[in-house]
Amino acid sequence: MSLLGMLFLSVLAAVAVAPARVAAAGGGGCAAERFSSNRVYAACSDLARLGASVHWTYDEGAASLSVAFVAAPPSSGGWVAWGLNPTGEGMSGTQALVALPKSGGSSGAYDVQTYSINGYTLGSPGPLSYPTSDLAAEIGGDGRVRMFGTLKLPNGTGEVNQVWQVGPVAGGSITPHAFSGDNVASKGKLNLVTGASTSSGGGSSLLRKRNTHGVLNAVSWGILLPMGAIFARYLKTFKSADPTWFYLHVACQLIGYAVGVSGWATGIHLGNLSKGITYSLHRNIGIAVFALGTLQV
């Protein structure tokens, strides 16, 4: 086979395996979370709504659930909540842990309150139907709130209904969350044993969108555009490759740039979904790469 043919097949093979490589290397999401006080959990799940994640260790013999919930409030100083509903899939009946700023405490300090929710109003704090311990909360450097706790569940518990939510705080008090979009669909089932997580209302998960963003950018900026430059730099020195090298160069550059635009647009969409979370370095690098790529075109 000629050198030209081998290079062309290499490009096709690289594009074909790129998604698998990105997915395998994408140990991000909830798996990349690190917690204070050496807290470590056996399993985690990126929830499909509100950019939240839940981490847990479940002692099936003791029916003890150690949990960490991570989410960004809709605005600085807001509240986040996570809970289990033993009677249904919605808000009514939920046994909730709610993290909110400490009243009169130091800036950024959070406290955890428990609510046994009856109906569709939060009511007043009170004990849960599940005994709780080790309740704590903190705010991370990324602006997200991390809430921790341990719940004693009924023996034989395997799959649970989970509900999570975020909302604002005004005058030191919890105020209602939004009643549209992800806020009304932030519920689902969680299998504590297998780790399977489902969300109500369907829709693409945030993790799948992040993976798509990574794949598109890896294929465009990482494979197609460099290969187009390689074709123009090295293949044109072979007379037998003329004018094939030019068409390969143009094809790689045009397709690579189009895929890169899609990856960049997906990143902008993810930024709009992740309220309260800003990855400044990643964003700035992405803007610089896209601007330079567009200028080169």
C-alpha positions, 0 to 999 in steps of 0.5 A, spaced: 500 500 500 502 506 498 504 512 503 498 516 501 493 510 502 496 508 509 495 515 512 488 516 509 487 509 513 490 512 519 485 518 519 479 514 518 481 509 524 483 515 529 476 518 528 473 511 529 476 510 535 476 517 538 469 517 542 471 510 545 478 513 547 474 519 550 469 515 554 475 511 557 479 517 559 473 521 561 473 519 569 470 526 570 463 527 573 462 525 579 468 520 579 472 526 579 469 529 586 474 530 592 471 531 599 474 534 605 475 530 611 478 524 607 470 522 605 470 517 600 464 513 597 463 507 594 459 509 588 456 515 585 451 518 580 451 524 576 444 526 576 440 528 570 437 535 572 440 541 575 447 539 574 447 535 581 451 528 583 450 524 589 455 519 592 454 514 597 456 508 601 451 503 603 452 497 608 446 493 606 447 488 612 446 494 617 442 498 612 446 504 613 447 509 608 452 514 608 451 520 602 454 526 599 450 530 595 453 536 590 449 541 587 450 549 585 444 553 588 441 558 583 445 564 586 450 565 591 448 563 598 442 559 596 440 552 598 440 545 596 436 539 598 436 532 597 432 526 600 428 520 599 421 519 599 418 512 601 411 513 599 412 516 592 416 519 587 414 527 588 416 532 593 410 530 598 412 525 603 420 526 602 424 525 608 429 531 606 436 534 608 437 541 606 443 545 606 443 553 607 447 558 610 448 558 617 444 564 620 449 569 623 455 565 622 461 566 618 461 567 611 460 561 606 458 557 612 453 552 611 448 548 616 444 542 615 436 541 617 432 536 616 424 536 613 419 531 613 415 534 607 407 533 608 404 536 601 407 541 597 410 546 602 416 545 606 414 546 613 418 547 619 424 543 620 423 536 624 426 529 625 425 524 619 422 517 619 430 515 618 434 516 624 440 521 621 447 522 624 453 526 621 450 531 618 454 537 615 455 541 609 460 546 606 461 550 600 467 548 595 471 553 591 467 552 585 461 555 588 457 548 589 454 546 596 457 539 598 452 536 603 453 530 607 449 525 612 448 518 614 441 515 614 439 508 617 434 505 612 429 499 613 432 493 613 432 490 606 432 497 602 435 496 595 432 501 590 429 508 593 426 514 590 430 520 591 428 527 590 433 533 589 432 541 589 436 547 589 433 554 591 434 561 593 435 564 600 432 571 602 433 574 609 436 568 612 430 564 610 428 558 605 424 561 599 421 557 594 425 554 588 423 555 581 417 551 578 419 550 571 424 546 567 429 541 571 426 544 578 420 540 576 423 534 574 429 533 579 426 526 581 428 519 580 430 512 582 436 510 585 439 503 586 443 503 592 446 496 590 447 496 583 448 504 582 443 504 577 440 511 577 434 513 573 430 520 572 423 522 571 421 526 565 427 523 560 431 528 557 439 527 555 443 527 561 448 532 563 454 527 563 452 525 556 452 532 554 459 533 557 461 526 553 459 529 547 462 536 548 469 532 549 468 527 543 467 533 538 473 537 540 477 531 541 476 529 534 476 536 531 482 540 534 485 534 536 485 529 530 482 532 524 485 539 524 492 537 525 492 531 520 490 536 515 496 540 517 500 534 516 497 533 509 499 540 507 506 539 510 509 533 508 504 529 502 505 535 497 513 533 497 511 527 493 509 528 486 505 522 486 500 525 491 499 531 487 493 534 487 490 529 492 494 532 498 490 538 497 483 535 497 485 531 503 488 538 506 481 541 505 477 536 507 480 535 514 480 542 515 473 544 513 470 538 516 474 539 522 472 546 523 465 544 522 466 539 528 469 544 532 464 549 531 459 544 534 463 542 540 464 549 542 456 550 541 455 544 546 460 547 551 456 554 551 450 550 552 453 546 558 455 553 561 448 555 560 446 549 564 451 549 569 448 555 573 453 557 579 459 553 576 464 556 572 471 553 569 474 559 568 481 556 565 477 551 561 473 556 558 478 561 557 482 556 553 476 554 549 475 561 547 482 562 545 482 556 541 476 557 537 478 564 536 484 562 533 481 557 529 476 561 526 482 567 524 486 561 521 480 559 516 
